């Protein structure tokens, strides 16, 4: 490909001929520390629209050679169009080194060292700025931060560099059309592809060596019975040309299984059967199909085409064909012993194919997506340097005082939340059943709740909840706007906007329990202002997620400031708003509660400009005069645009 007399030839060969070092192994001392405790199929994975779920897996061993050809073709095109490679700023010839893995995070770190810098640099030069000098890239390979010392799995992903501010030397040399193309690519596809990284244990390596033939795929959905909803959305388009694999798909006669041409519908029986709430969690037996489903669901949420499963020694690459709902899965890739191509050349070809595919699909994307509409993956890992800061003010129809009491009283009597998702890639065919485990905090309904072990419930014992695009993500979990609907025995339907906060991890569930107890305490006090009504806490027996249903409190001061054109670091408020928030905080203090997390994200105003303080997971009963005075000072400084996080709660 590159002539031997080319000055770059030596660097080229050292880069392209590299595999993982033969002495790469899993540290035996860590083998028993991170067995997978539960299925990787998340609460969200079960709610992917039926038009986007995986239906078939096609074993496709020639995928590797296709990616290698992609690499060859792009380098050939680069050279034939008069460009050349330079050693200036080139630092990617470091050979692979021996070593051991401790867990999935160390597997991800090693991949980043071997391919995570080199491959984005090549694909950035080949496809996005061939005229640019040096080897700085506008593509980044990012790793999810480790949540604990030993992990069986973790995620990494490929993305266009956020903001491009740190790549000024590249951007300055690009014509405006090219800069705009890169910006559109970032907006349309915030995550180009996702890598699921595994600890290199026998559990992972055995899984990777399974699934070596084509098969139909059984997608796991929720097990609630007697409620079914159809999905009539059109799936996003597949790329028609570019990556060489697209042409080879015709050999497998992949047929579109798009949505039937019928109107969407929902059927509800008079009774609902919910999954059993387990007395104790059974040990999990790892299943490669579960990890495939989770990887596919993540790809669907971000509308990415490639998904990669990597455990250090072995790798499987998947190509997601949307129209036929088929995964073309590579053979087992041996990162140490593979030849023609080498492992690093394969990775450069893979990264090139990922960006090629995204560039073509960006031209086909829905105009609303190009303008920056979210992909519906706000609950997933957030890319570096991004904050979930903006959520448009929702138009909520106010209830009368009587209707509000009727609604709250009716919710308090019901034991089941039937939770569906309706945004982005999510269109629940069957809802999740959340069983009440804590009473309503609405005054007069805080009696102790006996957890229901009944599996069959009358429809009038259920609350239908439809979740929309997340409002925010924090230490406790994810907050969704929720449309709540109930049918009374009289036949009347009550419907209103609320919010559902979801907690998934053990730590999040513990924080939610603490927050719920604080709301319960406040509900027993009189003259407390600015606190939302919490209608109970519920648990999903399938995912173990907990949900806290509460009134919708409006827009945060931070979000409002960003909507006004500010950066959200400081906020501006009226005298009336400052007085309202001050009264609310003083009423908390009088009730014996210190909030301990006064931030612009936790100060909200509803459609009537009524002030609310939310998020009590850090609240406590340390109500010494000095502590309360300090909290009031923090609030006043924030409301007057003088917030200083560095001196907060010191």
Phi, psi and omega per residue, in radians:
X1 nan -1.018 3.102
X2 -1.730 2.202 -3.099
X3 -1.087 2.585 -3.076
X4 -1.133 -0.406 -3.141
X5 -1.497 0.024 3.092
X6 -1.234 2.342 -3.134
X7 -1.021 -0.398 -3.096
X8 -1.581 -0.052 -2.965
X9 -1.016 -0.773 -3.099
X10 -1.081 -0.800 3.116
X11 -1.120 -0.676 3.133
X12 -1.049 -0.825 -3.106
X13 -1.167 -0.740 3.128
X14 -1.081 -0.597 -3.139
X15 -1.314 -0.855 -2.963
X16 -1.431 -0.277 -3.100
X17 -1.682 0.153 -2.979
X18 -1.563 2.435 2.944
X19 -2.080 3.023 2.981
X20 -1.086 2.627 -3.120
X21 -1.147 2.442 -3.130
X22 -1.013 -0.543 -3.137
X23 -1.620 1.096 3.086
X24 -2.068 2.130 -3.024
X25 -2.647 2.917 3.091
X26 -1.528 2.323 3.113
X27 -1.156 2.143 -3.084
X28 -1.122 -0.509 -3.100
X29 -1.122 -0.326 -3.080
X30 -1.852 0.019 -2.983
X31 -1.051 -0.595 -3.058
X32 -1.671 0.147 -2.985
X33 -1.654 -0.267 -3.076
X34 -2.482 0.958 2.987
X35 -1.164 2.547 3.112
X36 -1.117 2.169 -3.048
X37 -1.526 -0.396 -3.075
X38 -2.645 2.865 3.106
X39 -1.057 2.477 3.087
X40 -1.293 -0.193 -3.131
X41 -1.175 2.008 -3.047
X42 -1.520 2.995 3.039
X43 -0.948 -0.778 -3.086
X44 -1.224 -0.612 -3.097
X45 -1.018 -0.555 -3.109
X46 -1.295 -0.183 -3.030
X47 -1.925 0.189 3.027
X48 -1.048 2.440 -3.122
X49 -1.010 2.559 -3.096
X50 -1.078 -0.386 3.108
X51 -1.401 -0.106 -3.085
X52 -2.085 -0.100 -3.098
X53 -1.261 2.827 3.109
X54 -1.423 2.302 3.132
X55 -2.052 -0.483 -3.093
X56 -2.452 2.512 2.995
X57 -2.037 2.178 3.113
X58 -1.930 2.079 3.095
X59 -1.235 2.134 -2.957
X60 -2.361 1.300 -3.071
X61 -1.084 -0.404 -3.133
X62 -1.360 0.014 3.094
X63 -1.013 -0.659 -3.133
X64 -1.085 -0.811 3.139
X65 -1.147 -0.576 3.095
X66 -1.115 -0.708 3.116
X67 -1.193 -0.639 3.083
X68 -1.102 -0.731 3.097
X69 -1.106 -0.670 3.092
X70 -1.023 -0.751 3.109
X71 -1.074 -0.843 -3.127
X72 -1.056 -0.776 -3.087
X73 -1.117 -0.713 -3.103
X74 -1.227 -0.663 3.110
X75 -1.192 -0.706 3.093
X76 -1.051 -0.791 3.136
X77 -1.105 -0.704 -3.140
X78 -1.059 -0.781 -3.107
X79 -1.273 -0.690 -3.099
X80 -1.209 -0.349 3.115
X81 -1.615 0.274 2.994
X82 1.588 0.156 3.139
X83 -1.641 2.835 3.108
X84 -2.530 2.698 3.110
X85 -1.549 2.635 -3.109
X86 -2.299 2.593 3.074
X87 -1.388 -0.106 -3.109
X88 -1.135 2.072 3.130
X89 1.289 0.209 -3.077
X90 -1.576 2.053 -3.122
X91 -2.352 0.752 -3.071
X92 -1.979 0.317 -3.109
X93 -1.706 0.123 3.140
X94 -1.078 2.155 -3.110
X95 -1.217 2.740 3.075
X96 -1.114 2.596 -3.073
X97 -2.071 2.709 3.090
X98 -1.264 2.861 3.108
X99 2.797 3.031 -3.120
X100 -2.050 2.723 3.074
X101 -1.760 2.469 3.026
X102 -1.663 -0.704 -3.116
X103 -2.810 -2.944 -3.103
X104 -1.100 -0.584 3.138
X105 -1.142 -0.682 3.112
X106 -1.241 -0.532 3.021
X107 -1.109 -0.763 3.114
X108 -1.122 -0.716 3.132
X109 -1.085 -0.722 -3.141
X110 -1.167 -0.694 3.095
X111 -1.083 -0.742 3.121
X112 -1.050 -0.761 3.139
X113 -1.095 -0.672 -3.061
X114 -1.452 -0.707 -3.013
X115 -2.292 -0.371 -2.979
X116 -1.223 -0.306 3.022
X117 -1.777 -0.733 -3.061
X118 -1.127 -0.892 -3.023
X119 -1.133 -0.805 3.067
X120 -1.043 -0.606 3.123
X121 -1.109 -0.749 3.125
X122 -1.170 -0.830 -3.076
X123 -1.186 -0.578 3.081
X124 -1.098 -0.773 3.131
X125 -1.212 -0.748 -3.059
X126 -1.214 -0.656 -2.956
X127 -1.967 -0.474 -2.956
X128 -1.980 -0.551 3.105
X129 -2.598 1.150 -3.125
X130 -1.066 -0.416 -3.121
X131 -1.432 -0.240 -3.039
X132 -1.230 2.651 3.102
X133 -1.608 2.691 3.088
X134 1.336 -2.959 -3.017
X135 -2.193 0.354 3.057
X136 -1.248 2.544 -2.992
X137 -2.048 2.602 2.987
X138 -1.719 0.143 3.053
X139 -1.982 2.370 3.139
X140 -2.124 2.531 2.966
X141 -1.833 2.014 -3.041
X142 -1.955 2.643 3.138
X143 -2.057 2.443 3.054
X144 -1.198 2.427 3.110
X145 -1.140 2.504 -3.141
X146 -1.181 2.399 -3.125
X147 -1.674 -0.388 3.079
X148 -2.680 3.049 -2.978
X149 -1.124 -0.770 -3.103
X150 -2.085 2.222 -3.108
X151 -2.234 2.425 3.047
X152 -1.410 -0.624 3.109
X153 -2.377 2.724 2.982
X154 -2.701 3.037 -3.110
X155 -2.117 2.600 2.927
X156 -2.384 2.846 -3.096
X157 -2.718 2.822 3.127
X158 -1.835 2.348 -3.088
X159 -2.626 2.728 2.974
X160 -1.273 2.380 -3.083
X161 -0.933 2.284 -3.119
X162 -1.247 2.184 3.044
X163 1.417 -0.564 3.141
X164 1.095 0.126 -3.088
X165 -1.108 -0.618 -3.129
X166 -1.385 -0.034 -3.132
X167 -2.019 0.673 -3.049
X168 -1.039 -0.593 -3.118
X169 -1.157 -0.511 3.085
X170 -1.368 -0.918 -3.028
X171 -1.035 -0.662 -3.091
X172 -1.081 -0.478 -3.098
X173 -1.539 -0.128 -3.050
X174 -1.561 2.504 3.000
X175 -1.167 2.764 -3.055
X176 -1.022 -0.680 -3.127
X177 -1.070 -0.671 3.139
X178 -1.236 -0.699 3.089
X179 -1.074 -0.717 3.128
X180 -1.141 -0.653 3.132
X181 -1.108 -0.742 3.132
X182 -1.137 -0.719 3.132
X183 -1.127 -0.711 3.122
X184 -1.133 -0.679 3.124
X185 -1.068 -0.718 3.112
X186 -1.104 -0.784 -3.107
X187 -1.178 -0.711 -3.042
X188 -1.314 -0.716 -3.085
X189 -2.246 1.439 -3.126
X190 -1.077 -0.411 3.036
X191 -2.272 2.020 -3.057
X192 -1.362 -0.597 3.110
X193 -2.871 2.709 -3.118
X194 -2.139 2.391 3.031
X195 -1.820 2.164 2.957
X196 -1.645 2.004 -3.085
X197 -1.730 2.418 -3.101
X198 -2.163 2.579 2.959
X199 -1.090 2.493 -3.050
X200 -1.461 1.046 3.110
X201 -1.670 2.968 3.107
X202 -1.097 -0.546 3.091
X203 -1.021 -0.833 -3.116
X204 -1.239 -0.817 -3.086
X205 -1.112 -0.620 3.082
X206 -1.161 -0.703 3.094
X207 -1.090 -0.775 -3.088
X208 -1.084 -0.478 -3.112
X209 -1.563 0.079 3.043
X210 -1.670 -3.075 3.113
X211 0.941 1.100 -3.132
X212 -1.987 0.474 3.011
X213 -2.621 2.778 -3.112
X214 -1.226 2.545 -3.093
X215 -2.792 2.771 2.950
X216 -1.330 2.747 -3.060
X217 -2.103 2.271 3.102
X218 -1.654 1.915 -3.120
X219 -1.453 2.262 -3.136
X220 -1.477 2.172 3.073
X221 -2.041 -3.096 3.106
X222 -1.213 2.714 -3.052
X223 -1.848 0.337 2.997
X224 -1.155 2.372 -3.101
X225 -1.986 2.482 3.024
X226 1.667 0.113 3.000
X227 -2.287 2.112 -3.117
X228 -2.361 2.354 3.104
X229 -2.211 2.385 3.093
X230 -1.550 2.848 3.091
X231 -2.229 2.139 -3.080
X232 -1.924 0.273 -3.104
X233 -1.301 2.586 3.075
X234 -1.500 2.248 -3.130
X235 -1.178 2.701 3.086
X236 -1.054 2.729 -3.072
X237 -1.324 2.642 2.968
X238 -1.533 2.687 3.034
X239 -1.179 2.424 -3.094
X240 -1.670 -0.374 -3.139
X241 -2.556 -3.016 -3.101
X242 1.727 -1.758 -3.099
X243 -1.052 2.283 -3.022
X244 -1.034 -0.456 -3.120
X245 -1.121 -0.563 -3.060
X246 -0.952 -0.692 3.132
X247 -1.217 -0.612 -3.078
X248 -1.267 -0.271 -3.132
X249 -1.092 -0.464 -3.116
X250 -1.078 -0.455 -3.137
X251 -1.130 -0.463 -3.108
X252 -1.636 0.028 3.092
X253 0.919 0.823 3.118
X254 -1.151 2.151 -3.122
X255 -1.866 2.494 3.123
X256 -1.150 2.374 3.047
X257 -2.108 0.771 -3.105
X258 -1.096 3.033 -3.053
X259 -1.122 2.504 3.093
X260 -1.148 2.600 -3.110
X261 -1.445 1.413 3.107
X262 -2.544 2.815 3.142
X263 -1.284 2.534 3.110
X264 -1.101 2.606 -3.115
X265 -2.568 2.767 3.008
X266 -2.328 2.263 3.083
X267 -1.976 2.352 3.128
X268 -2.289 2.145 3.067
X269 -1.381 3.033 -3.131
X270 -1.333 -0.284 3.100
X271 -2.388 2.653 -3.085
X272 -2.175 2.383 3.055
X273 -1.836 2.192 -3.068
X274 -1.912 2.720 3.085
X275 -1.104 2.705 -3.113
X276 -1.331 2.378 3.058
X277 -1.392 1.943 -3.019
X278 -1.170 2.523 3.069
X279 -1.218 -0.589 3.063
X280 -2.644 2.645 -3.083
X281 -1.369 2.202 3.120
X282 -1.335 2.700 3.097
X283 -1.168 2.534 -3.065
X284 -1.626 2.366 3.064
X285 -1.804 1.948 -3.033
X286 -0.972 2.396 -3.110
X287 -2.370 2.103 -3.085
X288 -1.058 -0.550 3.110
X289 -1.056 -0.621 3.129
X290 -1.143 -0.714 3.134
X291 -1.233 -0.577 3.051
X292 -1.117 -0.770 -3.136
X293 -1.083 -0.764 -3.136
X294 -1.112 -0.730 3.137
X295 -1.132 -0.746 3.119
X296 -1.115 -0.755 -3.124
X297 -1.082 -0.700 3.098
X298 -1.113 -0.745 3.109
X299 -1.097 -0.694 3.123
X300 -1.146 -0.688 -3.133
X301 -1.104 -0.644 -3.140
X302 -1.692 0.013 -3.069
X303 0.913 0.822 3.055
X304 -1.793 2.742 -3.003
X305 -1.694 -0.642 -3.063
X306 -1.770 2.493 2.994
X307 -2.345 2.441 -3.009
X308 -2.227 2.284 3.065
X309 -2.015 2.185 -2.945
X310 -2.433 2.284 3.141
X311 -2.199 0.424 -3.141
X312 1.627 -1.215 -3.124
X313 -1.409 -0.653 -3.067
X314 -2.172 2.797 3.141
X315 -2.597 2.579 2.969
X316 -2.252 2.345 3.124
X317 -1.950 2.311 3.128
X318 -2.032 2.500 3.083
X319 -2.025 2.102 -3.034
X320 -1.643 1.979 3.106
X321 -1.754 1.943 -2.982
X322 -1.207 -0.787 -3.022
X323 -1.061 -0.691 -3.126
X324 -1.700 -0.019 -3.125
X325 0.924 0.851 -3.041
X326 -2.156 2.420 3.026
X327 -1.821 2.081 3.032
X328 -1.595 1.924 -2.973
X329 -1.882 2.241 -3.114
X330 -1.162 2.938 2.955
X331 -1.250 -3.048 -3.122
X332 -1.357 2.130 -3.112
X333 -1.694 2.086 3.138
X334 -1.620 1.887 -3.019
X335 -1.211 -0.248 -3.110
X336 -1.712 -0.737 -2.943
X337 -1.881 -0.025 -3.046
X338 -1.205 2.585 3.112
X339 -2.382 2.656 3.052
X340 0.822 1.129 0.229
X341 -1.671 2.935 2.946
X342 -1.273 2.925 -3.090
X343 -1.146 -0.698 -3.119
X344 -1.223 -0.642 3.085
X345 -1.108 -0.702 3.087
X346 -1.023 -0.747 -3.117
X347 -1.168 -0.653 3.072
X348 -1.131 -0.709 3.070
X349 -1.112 -0.710 3.116
X350 -1.080 -0.883 3.140
X351 -1.050 -0.683 3.113
X352 -1.105 -0.779 -3.141
X353 -1.119 -0.655 3.128
X354 -1.056 -0.838 -3.086
X355 -1.294 -0.648 3.050
X356 -0.968 -0.859 -3.124
X357 -1.059 -0.762 -3.124
X358 -1.151 -0.682 3.134
X359 -1.092 -0.718 3.130
X360 -1.209 -0.752 -3.100
X361 -1.249 -0.419 3.071
X362 -1.082 -0.618 3.106
X363 -1.200 -0.459 -3.103
X364 -1.646 -0.123 -2.993
X365 -1.172 2.715 3.078
X366 -1.064 2.384 -3.107
X367 -0.964 -0.613 3.140
X368 -1.139 -0.608 3.098
X369 -1.194 -0.686 3.128
X370 -1.092 -0.524 -3.133
X371 -1.358 -0.006 3.038
X372 1.856 0.224 3.083
X373 -1.072 2.437 -3.073
X374 -1.114 2.651 -3.139
X375 -1.453 -0.061 -3.119
X376 1.439 0.503 3.136
X377 -2.169 0.523 -3.068
X378 -1.143 -0.308 -3.141
X379 -1.487 -0.192 -3.095
X380 -1.461 -3.139 3.134
X381 -0.938 2.309 3.138
X382 -1.587 2.331 -3.127
X383 -1.065 2.705 3.129
X384 -1.011 2.533 3.065
X385 1.226 0.163 3.101
X386 -1.946 2.514 3.071
X387 -2.186 2.538 3.067
X388 -1.459 1.395 -2.917
X389 -1.823 -0.414 -3.021
X390 -2.011 2.249 2.985
X391 -2.516 2.161 -3.029
X392 -1.147 2.612 3.119
X393 -1.091 2.185 3.126
X394 -1.469 2.450 3.083
X395 -1.496 1.938 -3.081
X396 -1.969 2.208 3.109
X397 -1.319 2.112 -3.098
X398 -1.192 2.461 3.032
X399 -1.591 2.610 2.985
X400 -1.233 2.883 -3.122
X401 -1.050 -0.698 3.140
X402 -1.135 -0.812 3.140
X403 -1.070 -0.682 3.141
X404 -1.082 -0.732 3.117
X405 -1.160 -0.742 3.125
X406 -1.083 -0.798 -3.132
X407 -1.067 -0.853 -3.096
X408 -1.147 -0.680 3.126
X409 -1.137 -0.716 -3.123
X410 -1.181 -0.738 3.112
X411 -1.077 -0.703 -3.078
X412 -1.061 -0.475 -3.100
X413 -1.467 -0.252 -2.986
X414 -1.679 2.522 -2.987
X415 -1.747 -0.282 -2.983
X416 -2.221 2.322 2.895
X417 -1.790 2.193 3.040
X418 -1.769 1.810 -2.926
X419 -1.798 2.128 3.075
X420 -2.074 2.756 3.087
X421 -1.997 2.491 -3.129
X422 -2.581 1.363 3.070
X423 -2.957 2.675 3.087
X424 0.906 -2.242 -3.139
X425 -1.407 -0.040 -3.017
X426 -1.731 2.183 3.108
X427 -2.678 1.554 -2.947
X428 -1.094 2.190 3.011
X429 -1.414 -0.523 3.093
X430 -2.396 2.371 -3.108
X431 -1.370 2.784 2.944
X432 -1.437 2.521 3.117
X433 -1.773 1.984 3.066
X434 -1.768 2.129 -3.071
X435 -1.667 2.333 -3.110
X436 -1.117 2.238 3.074
X437 -2.154 -0.029 3.105
X438 -2.589 2.469 -3.044
X439 -1.269 2.947 3.061
X440 -1.189 2.580 3.042
X441 -1.636 0.141 3.080
X442 -1.205 2.280 -3.055
X443 -0.872 2.281 3.121
X444 1.614 -0.034 -3.090
X445 -2.267 0.464 -3.060
X446 -1.674 0.408 3.119
X447 -1.167 2.679 3.138
X448 -1.039 2.539 -3.108
X449 -1.896 2.278 3.002
X450 -1.553 2.091 -3.079
X451 -1.078 2.199 -3.096
X452 -1.283 2.263 3.029
X453 -1.802 0.032 3.097
X454 -1.226 2.459 3.118
X455 -1.672 -0.428 -3.097
X456 -1.872 2.223 -3.083
X457 -2.299 2.452 3.024
X458 -1.121 2.593 -3.096
X459 -1.061 -0.442 3.136
X460 -1.414 0.018 3.048
X461 -1.757 0.104 -3.033
X462 -2.080 2.601 3.008
X463 -2.005 2.160 3.111
X464 -1.524 2.195 -3.069
X465 -2.210 2.163 3.097
X466 -1.962 2.099 -3.089
X467 -1.629 2.451 3.086
X468 -1.935 -3.067 -3.112
X469 -0.821 2.298 -3.080
X470 -0.959 2.497 3.063
X471 -1.472 -0.549 -3.091
X472 -3.045 2.930 -3.135
X473 -2.406 2.300 -3.104
X474 -2.522 -2.822 -3.077
X475 -1.130 -0.520 -3.108
X476 -1.477 -0.491 -3.118
X477 2.647 -2.473 -3.053
X478 -2.055 2.352 3.116
X479 -1.869 2.190 3.116
X480 -1.994 2.462 2.853
X481 -1.158 2.492 -3.035
X482 -2.337 2.334 3.001
X483 -1.666 2.022 -3.076
X484 -1.773 2.319 -3.105
X485 -2.409 2.351 3.085
X486 -2.423 2.518 3.041
X487 -1.863 2.162 3.114
X488 -1.417 2.832 3.139
X489 -1.120 -0.378 3.080
X490 -1.283 -0.208 -3.077
X491 1.724 -0.219 3.123
X492 -1.235 2.528 3.117
X493 -1.936 2.244 3.043
X494 -1.788 2.331 -3.091
X495 -2.509 2.322 -3.104
X496 -2.789 2.738 3.082
X497 -1.476 2.293 3.084
X498 -2.405 -2.824 3.071
X499 -2.432 2.534 3.076
X500 -2.178 2.108 3.077
X501 -1.687 2.238 -3.095
X502 -1.950 2.333 3.084
X503 -2.078 2.319 -3.004
X504 -2.007 -0.831 -3.091
X505 -1.418 2.900 3.108
X506 -1.027 -0.781 -3.136
X507 -1.083 -0.730 3.132
X508 -1.141 -0.710 -3.140
X509 -1.142 -0.643 3.093
X510 -1.151 -0.731 3.102
X511 -1.126 -0.683 3.127
X512 -1.139 -0.685 3.111
X513 -1.073 -0.731 3.105
X514 -1.122 -0.743 3.141
X515 -1.120 -0.740 3.133
X516 -1.072 -0.734 3.116
X517 -1.096 -0.629 3.116
X518 -1.187 -0.724 3.064
X519 -1.090 -0.698 3.123
X520 -1.074 -0.747 3.115
X521 -1.072 -0.812 -3.102
X522 -1.144 -0.530 -3.111
X523 -1.181 -0.308 3.133
X524 -1.571 -0.106 -3.095
X525 -1.697 2.601 3.091
X526 -1.669 2.759 3.066
X527 1.106 0.478 3.026
X528 -1.606 2.195 -3.110
X529 -1.880 2.701 2.950
X530 1.234 0.484 3.118
X531 -2.058 2.263 -3.141
X532 -1.256 2.670 3.047
X533 -1.405 2.253 3.064
X534 -1.758 2.224 -3.017
X535 -1.703 0.234 3.065
X536 2.218 2.962 3.091
X537 -2.127 2.449 -2.984
X538 -2.353 2.770 -3.112
X539 -2.329 2.372 3.091
X540 -1.564 2.008 -3.095
X541 -1.166 -0.349 -3.085
X542 -1.475 -0.713 -3.102
X543 -1.862 -0.152 -3.051
X544 1.203 0.117 3.089
X545 -1.153 2.556 3.039
X546 -1.941 2.563 3.139
X547 -2.277 2.393 3.086
X548 -2.027 1.978 -3.102
X549 -1.550 2.267 -3.080
X550 -2.555 2.846 3.068
X551 -1.119 2.602 3.076
X552 -1.360 2.206 -3.000
X553 -1.781 -0.067 3.072
X554 1.861 -2.601 -3.016
X555 -1.841 2.421 3.125
X556 -1.289 2.718 3.092
X557 -1.079 -0.633 3.121
X558 -1.109 -0.825 3.133
X559 -1.091 -0.709 3.131
X560 -1.103 -0.702 -3.124
X561 -1.130 -0.710 3.111
X562 -1.147 -0.686 3.097
X563 -1.083 -0.535 3.121
X564 -1.406 -0.137 3.114
X565 1.906 0.024 3.109
X566 -1.510 3.131 3.137
X567 -1.654 -0.094 3.086
X568 1.481 -0.116 3.131
X569 -1.227 -0.690 3.038
X570 -2.124 2.632 -3.107
X571 -2.182 2.763 3.084
X572 -2.040 2.439 -3.106
X573 -2.434 2.762 3.091
X574 -1.473 2.917 3.103
X575 -1.056 -0.750 -3.127
X576 -1.092 -0.696 3.135
X577 -1.173 -0.724 3.128
X578 -1.094 -0.710 3.124
X579 -1.130 -0.700 -3.113
X580 -1.146 -0.777 3.128
X581 -1.172 -0.628 3.124
X582 -1.149 -0.747 3.095
X583 -1.059 -0.744 -3.118
X584 -1.089 -0.781 -3.117
X585 -1.180 -0.697 3.105
X586 -1.112 -0.617 3.115
X587 -1.178 -0.587 3.037
X588 -1.102 -0.809 -3.136
X589 -1.065 -0.687 3.125
X590 -1.162 -0.454 3.103
X591 -1.491 0.071 3.086
X592 1.467 0.481 -3.084
X593 -2.223 2.299 2.947
X594 -1.824 2.201 -3.069
X595 -1.178 -0.833 3.037
X596 1.228 0.278 3.086
X597 -2.707 0.859 -3.119
X598 -1.343 1.864 3.104
X599 -2.407 2.848 -3.134
X600 -1.093 -0.463 3.102
X601 -1.202 -0.418 -3.049
X602 -1.801 0.128 3.084
X603 -1.971 2.024 -2.994
X604 -2.134 2.668 3.040
X605 -2.213 2.292 3.139
X606 -1.590 -3.005 -3.058
X607 -1.114 -0.368 3.105
X608 -1.684 0.170 -3.109
X609 1.116 0.484 3.072
X610 -1.471 2.391 -3.048
X611 -1.545 2.417 3.078
X612 -2.351 2.552 2.998
X613 -1.968 2.224 -3.071
X614 -2.140 3.093 3.072
X615 1.132 1.569 -3.098
X616 -1.885 0.407 -3.105
X617 -1.222 -0.350 3.112
X618 -1.827 0.020 -3.087
X619 -1.162 2.659 3.113
X620 -2.566 -3.114 -3.122
X621 -1.893 0.424 3.088
X622 -1.459 1.571 -2.986
X623 -1.953 0.678 2.999
X624 -1.100 2.600 -3.046
X625 -0.992 -0.676 -3.118
X626 -1.185 -0.660 -3.136
X627 -1.194 -0.723 -3.131
X628 -1.201 -0.667 3.104
X629 -1.132 -0.693 3.113
X630 -1.105 -0.716 3.140
X631 -1.150 -0.683 3.091
X632 -1.132 -0.667 3.091
X633 -1.118 -0.718 3.095
X634 -1.051 -0.759 3.124
X635 -1.088 -0.807 -3.107
X636 -1.092 -0.743 3.122
X637 -1.102 -0.701 3.127
X638 -1.109 -0.852 -3.067
X639 -1.165 -0.406 -3.139
X640 -1.685 0.179 3.081
X641 1.351 0.471 -3.127
X642 -2.176 0.584 -3.087
X643 -1.188 2.297 3.132
X644 -2.272 1.735 -3.078
X645 -1.130 -0.454 -3.094
X646 -1.156 -0.518 -3.112
X647 -1.847 0.170 -3.057
X648 -1.366 2.252 3.099
X649 0.979 0.670 3.045
X650 -1.558 nan nan
